[in-house]
Amino acid sequence: MGKADQFKDKAQDLAEQAKQKMGNAKDEASERASQAKGSRSDEQSRRAEQAERDRFDQDYDA
């Protein structure tokens, strides 16, 4: 096996590692995004509930 073959094999190995890392990074980013969406909907729900309580309180205060 010559030096050229060794470099070619090493380059292929590194390319495969890079592809795997990119795939893992995409999966992780997707997971983070879905968690952030869940947090936003929780916050929106909390705000909606608070607004409903405020309207209810205003009705009884009047």
N, CA, C and O atoms as CSV, one atom per row, in Angstrom:
chain,resi,resn,atom,element,x,y,z
A,1,MET,N,N,0.858,-1.179,0.000
A,1,MET,CA,C,0.000,0.000,0.000
A,1,MET,C,C,0.897,1.232,0.000
A,1,MET,O,O,1.762,1.394,0.860
A,2,GLY,N,N,0.674,2.074,-0.961
A,2,GLY,CA,C,1.504,3.258,-1.083
A,2,GLY,C,C,0.983,4.404,-0.231
A,2,GLY,O,O,-0.091,4.325,0.365
A,3,LYS,N,N,1.765,5.461,-0.189
A,3,LYS,CA,C,1.393,6.648,0.594
A,3,LYS,C,C,0.096,7.260,0.074
A,3,LYS,O,O,-0.727,7.725,0.862
A,4,ALA,N,N,-0.092,7.264,-1.234
A,4,ALA,CA,C,-1.301,7.849,-1.810
A,4,ALA,C,C,-2.536,7.103,-1.317
A,4,ALA,O,O,-3.550,7.723,-1.000
A,5,ASP,N,N,-2.456,5.771,-1.250
A,5,ASP,CA,C,-3.587,4.973,-0.770
A,5,ASP,C,C,-3.866,5.246,0.700
A,5,ASP,O,O,-5.021,5.305,1.122
A,6,GLN,N,N,-2.801,5.413,1.477
A,6,GLN,CA,C,-2.971,5.700,2.901
A,6,GLN,C,C,-3.686,7.039,3.094
A,6,GLN,O,O,-4.593,7.153,3.918
A,7,PHE,N,N,-3.272,8.042,2.334
A,7,PHE,CA,C,-3.904,9.351,2.448
A,7,PHE,C,C,-5.359,9.306,1.979
A,7,PHE,O,O,-6.233,9.946,2.563
A,8,LYS,N,N,-5.599,8.540,0.916
A,8,LYS,CA,C,-6.965,8.421,0.394
A,8,LYS,C,C,-7.872,7.750,1.430
A,8,LYS,O,O,-8.997,8.195,1.658
A,9,ASP,N,N,-7.374,6.678,2.054
A,9,ASP,CA,C,-8.155,5.984,3.083
A,9,ASP,C,C,-8.420,6.897,4.275
A,9,ASP,O,O,-9.528,6.932,4.810
A,10,LYS,N,N,-7.408,7.622,4.677
A,10,LYS,CA,C,-7.551,8.536,5.812
A,10,LYS,C,C,-8.567,9.632,5.477
A,10,LYS,O,O,-9.389,9.995,6.318
A,11,ALA,N,N,-8.513,10.148,4.270
A,11,ALA,CA,C,-9.456,11.182,3.848
A,11,ALA,C,C,-10.885,10.638,3.840
A,11,ALA,O,O,-11.812,11.338,4.246
A,12,GLN,N,N,-11.070,9.423,3.392
A,12,GLN,CA,C,-12.400,8.819,3.396
A,12,GLN,C,C,-12.908,8.623,4.818
A,12,GLN,O,O,-14.077,8.880,5.107
A,13,ASP,N,N,-12.032,8.171,5.702
A,13,ASP,CA,C,-12.415,7.991,7.105
A,13,ASP,C,C,-12.843,9.320,7.727
A,13,ASP,O,O,-13.856,9.393,8.423
A,14,LEU,N,N,-12.071,10.354,7.470
A,14,LEU,CA,C,-12.395,11.666,8.022
A,14,LEU,C,C,-13.705,12.208,7.447
A,14,LEU,O,O,-14.484,12.848,8.154
A,15,ALA,N,N,-13.940,11.949,6.162
A,15,ALA,CA,C,-15.185,12.389,5.535
A,15,ALA,C,C,-16.376,11.684,6.170
A,15,ALA,O,O,-17.404,12.311,6.423
A,16,GLU,N,N,-16.247,10.396,6.428
A,16,GLU,CA,C,-17.330,9.642,7.069
A,16,GLU,C,C,-17.575,10.145,8.493
A,16,GLU,O,O,-18.721,10.270,8.923
A,17,GLN,N,N,-16.505,10.429,9.213
A,17,GLN,CA,C,-16.653,10.959,10.577
A,17,GLN,C,C,-17.365,12.303,10.543
A,17,GLN,O,O,-18.233,12.569,11.374
A,18,ALA,N,N,-17.008,13.137,9.603
A,18,ALA,CA,C,-17.630,14.456,9.490
A,18,ALA,C,C,-19.121,14.321,9.199
A,18,ALA,O,O,-19.935,15.043,9.774
A,19,LYS,N,N,-19.481,13.398,8.307
A,19,LYS,CA,C,-20.891,13.178,7.986
A,19,LYS,C,C,-21.662,12.706,9.216
A,19,LYS,O,O,-22.785,13.150,9.457
A,20,GLN,N,N,-21.058,11.808,9.991
A,20,GLN,CA,C,-21.715,11.309,11.202
A,20,GLN,C,C,-21.912,12.435,12.210
A,20,GLN,O,O,-22.968,12.540,12.833
A,21,LYS,N,N,-20.902,13.268,12.365
A,21,LYS,CA,C,-21.008,14.371,13.321
A,21,LYS,C,C,-22.063,15.379,12.875
A,21,LYS,O,O,-22.792,15.923,13.705
A,22,MET,N,N,-22.147,15.627,11.582
A,22,MET,CA,C,-23.164,16.541,11.070
A,22,MET,C,C,-24.560,15.972,11.322
A,22,MET,O,O,-25.475,16.701,11.706
A,23,GLY,N,N,-24.716,14.678,11.106
A,23,GLY,CA,C,-26.007,14.033,11.365
A,23,GLY,C,C,-26.388,14.139,12.829
A,23,GLY,O,O,-27.539,14.423,13.158
A,24,ASN,N,N,-25.420,13.912,13.707
A,24,ASN,CA,C,-25.685,14.015,15.142
A,24,ASN,C,C,-26.017,15.447,15.530
A,24,ASN,O,O,-26.896,15.677,16.360
A,25,ALA,N,N,-25.328,16.402,14.942
A,25,ALA,CA,C,-25.582,17.808,15.256
A,25,ALA,C,C,-26.983,18.206,14.792
A,25,ALA,O,O,-27.676,18.950,15.487
A,26,LYS,N,N,-27.403,17.720,13.629
A,26,LYS,CA,C,-28.748,18.023,13.133
A,26,LYS,C,C,-29.799,17.428,14.057
A,26,LYS,O,O,-30.800,18.079,14.359
A,27,ASP,N,N,-29.580,16.188,14.512
A,27,ASP,CA,C,-30.527,15.549,15.425
A,27,ASP,C,C,-30.633,16.331,16.725
A,27,ASP,O,O,-31.726,16.540,17.250
A,28,GLU,N,N,-29.490,16.758,17.237
A,28,GLU,CA,C,-29.465,17.512,18.489
A,28,GLU,C,C,-30.163,18.858,18.318
A,28,GLU,O,O,-30.913,19.282,19.197
A,29,ALA,N,N,-29.927,19.519,17.214
A,29,ALA,CA,C,-30.566,20.811,16.959
A,29,ALA,C,C,-32.073,20.635,16.822
A,29,ALA,O,O,-32.844,21.462,17.308
A,30,SER,N,N,-32.485,19.577,16.174
A,30,SER,CA,C,-33.918,19.310,16.023
A,30,SER,C,C,-34.555,19.064,17.387
A,30,SER,O,O,-35.654,19.548,17.659
A,31,GLU,N,N,-33.877,18.326,18.226
A,31,GLU,CA,C,-34.383,18.051,19.573
A,31,GLU,C,C,-34.506,19.333,20.382
A,31,GLU,O,O,-35.505,19.546,21.069
A,32,ARG,N,N,-33.501,20.177,20.303
A,32,ARG,CA,C,-33.550,21.459,21.023
A,32,ARG,C,C,-34.694,22.332,20.526
A,32,ARG,O,O,-35.376,22.984,21.316
A,33,ALA,N,N,-34.897,22.340,19.228
A,33,ALA,CA,C,-35.970,23.154,18.653
A,33,ALA,C,C,-37.330,22.667,19.127
A,33,ALA,O,O,-38.202,23.474,19.448
A,34,SER,N,N,-37.514,21.364,19.173
A,34,SER,CA,C,-38.806,20.844,19.620
A,34,SER,C,C,-39.020,21.137,21.100
A,34,SER,O,O,-40.152,21.383,21.518
A,35,GLN,N,N,-37.967,21.116,21.894
A,35,GLN,CA,C,-38.092,21.458,23.307
A,35,GLN,C,C,-38.418,22.932,23.470
A,35,GLN,O,O,-39.212,23.294,24.338
A,36,ALA,N,N,-37.827,23.782,22.659
A,36,ALA,CA,C,-38.093,25.210,22.745
A,36,ALA,C,C,-39.539,25.505,22.360
A,36,ALA,O,O,-40.177,26.369,22.962
A,37,LYS,N,N,-40.054,24.802,21.372
A,37,LYS,CA,C,-41.453,24.986,20.974
A,37,LYS,C,C,-42.369,24.603,22.120
A,37,LYS,O,O,-43.367,25.280,22.368
A,38,GLY,N,N,-42.045,23.531,22.817
A,38,GLY,CA,C,-42.852,23.109,23.964
A,38,GLY,C,C,-42.838,24.153,25.060
A,38,GLY,O,O,-43.861,24.392,25.701
A,39,SER,N,N,-41.705,24.773,25.282
A,39,SER,CA,C,-41.608,25.816,26.299
A,39,SER,C,C,-42.445,27.020,25.911
A,39,SER,O,O,-43.094,27.629,26.762
A,40,ARG,N,N,-42.434,27.363,24.647
A,40,ARG,CA,C,-43.220,28.505,24.191
A,40,ARG,C,C,-44.706,28.250,24.373
A,40,ARG,O,O,-45.439,29.137,24.810
A,41,SER,N,N,-45.152,27.057,24.047
A,41,SER,CA,C,-46.572,26.776,24.177
A,41,SER,C,C,-46.975,26.774,25.651
A,41,SER,O,O,-48.088,27.183,25.981
A,42,ASP,N,N,-46.097,26.324,26.537
A,42,ASP,CA,C,-46.375,26.384,27.968
A,42,ASP,C,C,-46.507,27.833,28.417
A,42,ASP,O,O,-47.397,28.174,29.197
A,43,GLU,N,N,-45.621,28.673,27.922
A,43,GLU,CA,C,-45.665,30.090,28.277
A,43,GLU,C,C,-46.930,30.729,27.729
A,43,GLU,O,O,-47.561,31.536,28.412
A,44,GLN,N,N,-47.303,30.386,26.526
A,44,GLN,CA,C,-48.526,30.930,25.942
A,44,GLN,C,C,-49.747,30.464,26.727
A,44,GLN,O,O,-50.678,31.239,26.944
A,45,SER,N,N,-49.747,29.215,27.148
A,45,SER,CA,C,-50.860,28.698,27.946
A,45,SER,C,C,-50.959,29.441,29.268
A,45,SER,O,O,-52.050,29.805,29.705
A,46,ARG,N,N,-49.825,29.660,29.895
A,46,ARG,CA,C,-49.809,30.363,31.168
A,46,ARG,C,C,-50.355,31.781,31.006
A,46,ARG,O,O,-51.134,32.251,31.835
A,47,ARG,N,N,-49.944,32.450,29.943
A,47,ARG,CA,C,-50.428,33.814,29.695
A,47,ARG,C,C,-51.924,33.833,29.431
A,47,ARG,O,O,-52.634,34.719,29.906
A,48,ALA,N,N,-52.399,32.854,28.673
A,48,ALA,CA,C,-53.832,32.785,28.375
A,48,ALA,C,C,-54.630,32.547,29.653
A,48,ALA,O,O,-55.680,33.158,29.851
A,49,GLU,N,N,-54.147,31.674,30.510
A,49,GLU,CA,C,-54.826,31.412,31.776
A,49,GLU,C,C,-54.843,32.661,32.649
A,49,GLU,O,O,-55.851,32.967,33.287
A,50,GLN,N,N,-53.735,33.373,32.673
A,50,GLN,CA,C,-53.667,34.599,33.474
A,50,GLN,C,C,-54.634,35.643,32.923
A,50,GLN,O,O,-55.310,36.326,33.692
A,51,ALA,N,N,-54.704,35.767,31.624
A,51,ALA,CA,C,-55.628,36.724,31.013
A,51,ALA,C,C,-57.069,36.352,31.341
A,51,ALA,O,O,-57.888,37.229,31.612
A,52,GLU,N,N,-57.380,35.077,31.320
A,52,GLU,CA,C,-58.731,34.613,31.670
A,52,GLU,C,C,-59.054,34.942,33.126
A,52,GLU,O,O,-60.157,35.398,33.430
A,53,ARG,N,N,-58.098,34.713,34.022
A,53,ARG,CA,C,-58.309,35.058,35.436
A,53,ARG,C,C,-58.521,36.552,35.611
A,53,ARG,O,O,-59.366,36.979,36.397
A,54,ASP,N,N,-57.748,37.346,34.875
A,54,ASP,CA,C,-57.882,38.801,34.964
A,54,ASP,C,C,-59.265,39.251,34.507
A,54,ASP,O,O,-59.886,40.105,35.140
A,55,ARG,N,N,-59.745,38.676,33.408
A,55,ARG,CA,C,-61.087,39.031,32.925
A,55,ARG,C,C,-62.151,38.604,33.933
A,55,ARG,O,O,-63.109,39.341,34.168
A,56,PHE,N,N,-61.996,37.444,34.517
A,56,PHE,CA,C,-62.934,36.939,35.517
A,56,PHE,C,C,-62.959,37.868,36.718
A,56,PHE,O,O,-64.028,38.209,37.224
A,57,ASP,N,N,-61.780,38.279,37.176
A,57,ASP,CA,C,-61.694,39.180,38.321
A,57,ASP,C,C,-62.329,40.531,38.007
A,57,ASP,O,O,-62.988,41.121,38.863
A,58,GLN,N,N,-62.136,41.015,36.803
A,58,GLN,CA,C,-62.722,42.303,36.421
A,58,GLN,C,C,-64.247,42.229,36.421
A,58,GLN,O,O,-64.918,43.183,36.816
A,59,ASP,N,N,-64.787,41.109,35.984
A,59,ASP,CA,C,-66.230,40.941,35.970
A,59,ASP,C,C,-66.815,41.026,37.372
A,59,ASP,O,O,-67.880,41.613,37.565
A,60,TYR,N,N,-66.134,40.447,38.344
A,60,TYR,CA,C,-66.651,40.450,39.714
A,60,TYR,C,C,-66.345,41.763,40.440
A,60,TYR,O,O,-67.029,42.125,41.397
A,61,ASP,N,N,-65.323,42.464,39.982
A,61,ASP,CA,C,-65.003,43.761,40.598
A,61,ASP,C,C,-65.995,44.829,40.188
A,61,ASP,O,O,-66.215,45.783,40.934
A,62,ALA,N,N,-66.590,44.693,39.033
A,62,ALA,CA,C,-67.468,45.746,38.499
A,62,ALA,C,C,-68.799,45.765,39.158
A,62,ALA,O,O,-69.645,46.592,38.817
